[in-house]
């Protein structure tokens, strides 16, 4: 049975609800109807002890001021768009400038600040959250019907799938923006984490962190994560992309191999391992460099920089302005589908 729990009221008095998915191994995923957020994710360690491994807030009021996009679905276009505009079918579309002269996560009116209709599927141990993003919301063309499904399997996988259809051509790049600390959301450090990304290149950015259209080989650089790597040992290296991002905040170009994870992380104290599988061409690996201690999270703990990692599966940032990048335009009437799986296990 998929339990529904109250999660407080918004400023305008609307009640928010969590939907709790559980499996036979004790895992739990708590999904919020506001922002379609992953609020809690309880995962066993090597001793079988369960901990919540995602940052977030204790009630819906935190998600109403969630500038760092903790756990929410981000759209219509995640990540950055240069100059806060793009041209489609001969028309220039202007967006919010909420990141200097650029757009980040589609501006101020984010998908994480809206309620979704929730449909429970007991047979699949899944919930589907739906909303319509109206024509010109955030500045994007087309009425977009979006459905996001969270499914928890008996194999300790959290599967997030996306479906969307628009009545006009429109850019699309939806992702989940969960902040993971595999030792527990309150661990407050990443030094015992290691990461792997199956990628030989990152997309080059300017000093504004927006891709230029060029690529940088990771070979021989501190950003080479093709093997499991203690990345915190390299985060402050004298390497221009790391300096620009204040750490890791870069799109990795994936080299997908059937049956193999596109990315993975381990935490050596708890023994938890997380593998990431996606059908999208890129992953933004982000070490939470821009978190602010002004944001108070679960248990009254501030959201400090570099206390979590994000694996944001995506089209390359700024794709709507760079024709050589994988095409992120959803044609009118066609269905967009994508799936990301987070698989959990333990190391010895």
N, C-alpha and C positions, 0 to 999 in steps of 0.2 A: 504494500500500500504506500502511495506517495503522500506523505503528510504535508499539510499546509499550516504554517505558523504565522501569526502576526509579527510584523517587524517595525511597528510604530506608524506614525502618521506624518505626512508631509506638511509643509508650512500651510498649505491650503486645506488641510484636514482630511486628505484622502489616505485611507489605510493601505499600507503596503504589506505584501505577504512573501514569505519564503516557502519554497517547495523543496522537500528533503528527499533526495534519492539515496538509497542504501543498497549495499550488496552483501553477500554472505560472508565476506572477509572483514566486515566492519567498516569499510570505506563509506563515507558520506559526502555528498555534494549538495550544498545549500544554494538554491538559485532564487534570485529576487526578481519580482515582476517589475521593479523600477530599474531601468537601465539594463535589463536582462543580465544582471551581474552574477558572477560566481562569488558568493560572499564567504563561504567556508568550504574547505576541502580537507577532510580528515583522511589521512593515509597512514598505514602501519609502518613502523620502522623494523629493523632486523629482529627485534625482540617481540614484535607484535604490538607495541605501544602505538596508539593513535595520537597524532597531532594535526592541528589545523595548519596547513602550509601555505596559505595565501594571506596577504595583507588585505585590510579592508576596514570596515566600520561596524560598530555595535548596533546601529539602528539606521533606518532609512534617512534620517536627517544628515548623516555623514555623506551619503551618496548624493544629496542635493547640492553639496558644495565640493564635489569630488573633482578638483581641478587636475589631479594626476590620473584620472580615469581608472581608479582601482577596480579591477575585476569586470568592468562593463564591456558590452559590445560597442565597438567604435565604427561609425559610418557617417555619411555615405562613403566617404573616402578617408581611411585612416592615414596617419603620418602627414608628411608635409607636401604642400603645393607651392611652388615658387611664384612670387608676385601676387599671390592670392587671386589668381585667375587662370582660366584655360579657355581654349577655343574649340568649339565642337560644331560641326556642320556649318561653318562660316560665321558663327556667332560667338562673341566674347562673353563669358560668364564671370562675374565678379563675386568674390567670397570675402569672408571676414579676415582681416589682418590681425590675428591673435597670437602671432609668433614673429615679432618684428614686422617686416614687410610681407611675410608669408602666412599661409594658412596651416594650422596644425589640427589634425583630427576633425576637420570640417568646420572649425570655428567655435563660436560660443554656444550655439544651440545644438549641443551634441546628442547623439542617440542615447547616451548614458543618462540624460536628464528627462527621459520620457517613460511613461508606463507602457507595458505590453500586455496583450491578452494572452492568457496561459491555458494550454491544453495538456492535460495529463494523459499519458499512455502507460497504464500499469503493465501491460504485456511486455513492452520494450524497456521498462524502467527508465522512462524518458519524459521530459517536458518540452513542449514547443511553445515559444514566445513569438507573438506576431504583432506587427504594427504597420501602418501605412505612413510612409514619409511623403508628404504632399509635394506636388510640383513647386519648385523654387524654394523649398525648405533648405536652409543653409546656402542657397544660391544655385542649387543643382536642378537640372531639368527633369521632368517626369515624375509622375506618381509612382513611387516604388513600394511594392508589396514585399515586405521582408519577413522571413520566418527563420528563427534560430532554435535549434534543437540541442539540448544537453541529454546525453545518454550515459548511464553508468553501467558497465558490463561486469559480469562475474569474473572476468580476467583482469580486473583492476585497471580498466581503461575508462577515461572520461572522454567521450566523443562529442565534439561540437561540430554540427553541420549547419550550413547556411543555404537558404534558397531565396531567390529574389526575382521579381519580374517588374519591368517598368513600361509605361505606355509611351515613352520617348527614349531615344538614345540617351544614355547617361553614363558617367564614370561610376565605377563601383570598386570598393576595396574595403570590405568589412573584416574585422578581426576581433578577437577577445584580448583584453588588456589586463590579464591577471599578473600580479606580482608574486613570484614564488620565493619562499625560503624553505628549503627542504628539511631544515632542522626544526622549523616551526615559525609561525608568523612573528613571534616575540624574540627570536634569536638575536636580532640586531647586528648581525655580521655575516659576511659571505666567505671568510677566509678558509673555511672547511669545505667549500664547494669547488667542483671542477665542471667544465663544460666541453662539449664537442659539437661542432657544426660541420656537416658534410658540404664544404664549400671551399673553393680555391680563390674566390674573388669577392670583394665587397664593391658596392657602388660608391664611386668617388663623390664627395660632397664639397660644396664651398664652405666658407666659414660660417654660413647660416644653417649648416647641417642638411641642406637640400641637395639631392643628387644632380650632378651636372650632365649625366649621360655617359660618362666614362667609367672605367672599372680599374680597380687596384688589386694586383695579385697579393695574396696574403703570404706567399712563399717568403720565408726568411724574415718575417715581421712579427711583432708581438701580438698581432691579431690572427695568427694562424691557429685555428682551433680544430684542425682536421683530426687530431688525436685528443683524447681526454686530457684537459689542460687545467692546472690551477690558475685560472685567469686573473685572480686578484694579485698574483705576483707580477703581472704584466700591465696592469691597468694604468699605471702612472709612467709608463715608458715614454721616452722622448721620441714620439712618433706622431706626425702631424694629425692623422685622423683621430687618435686617442686624445690629443690635446684639444682639438675642435669640439669633440663630444664630451669632454670632461670625464672620459672613460669610454666604455663600450656603449655606443648608441648608433648602430650601423646596420644597414641592410646587407645580409649575406646572400649571395647568388647560389641557390641550391643545385647540387648535382645528384638528383634523385636516383636512387637505386631500389628496385623492387624488393620489398620485404625488409629493407634496412631503414633505421631511423634517420630522419633528416637532421635531427639535433638531439642532444641528450645532456643531462646533468646528473651528478652524484653529489651526495653530502656524506663525508667520511665518518662523522660521529654517529649519526642515526643509521647510516647504511642505505638511506633511501636513494632510489634511482628513478629518474623520469626520462622517458623517451618521447620524442615528438615526431609525428608523421603528418605530412600535409601534401595536398595536390597543388598548392600554390607555388610560384617560382622563387619566393624569397622569405626570409625570416629576419625581422629586426631583433637583434640581440641587444638588450638594454639592461644596464646595471643600476638602474634607478638613481642616476647621478643627479637628477633635478628635483628629487623629493624635498619637501620643506618640513622642518620640524614644527611649523605652524599648523600642519595637518595632524590632528590627534586621531589615532586609529583605535583598533580594538584594545580593550583593557586600559585605555588611557595612555597608550604608548605612542609617542610621536613617530611620524613616518620619516625616518632619517635617511639621508642619501646613502646609496650603496649598501642597503640592507636587504635587497631582493633582486631577482632577475626576471626579465620578461622575454618570452619567445613569441613575438607577434608575427604570425604567419600572414603573408600578404603578397599583393603585387608590389613591384618596386615603387618606392615613393616618387611622387612627381611624374608618374607614368602618363598622366593625361597631357603632359607637355613635352614628352620625349618619345617620338614615334618609334625609335629603335628598341625601346623597352617592351616587354610583353604587354599585349593589348589589354587594358583594363576597362574598355568601353563595353557596356552591356547594350546590345541592339534592342530597339523597341520590340516588345512582345516576346523576346526570347527569355528562357529561364537560366538564371545563374545558379550554379551549384558548386559547393566546396565543402571539404571536410578536413578537420584537424583532430588528431587523436593524441591524447596524453596517456602514455602507458606507464604504470608504476610497478616497481619491483624493489628488491633489495640486493645489495652487494654484501659479500662476506667480510 
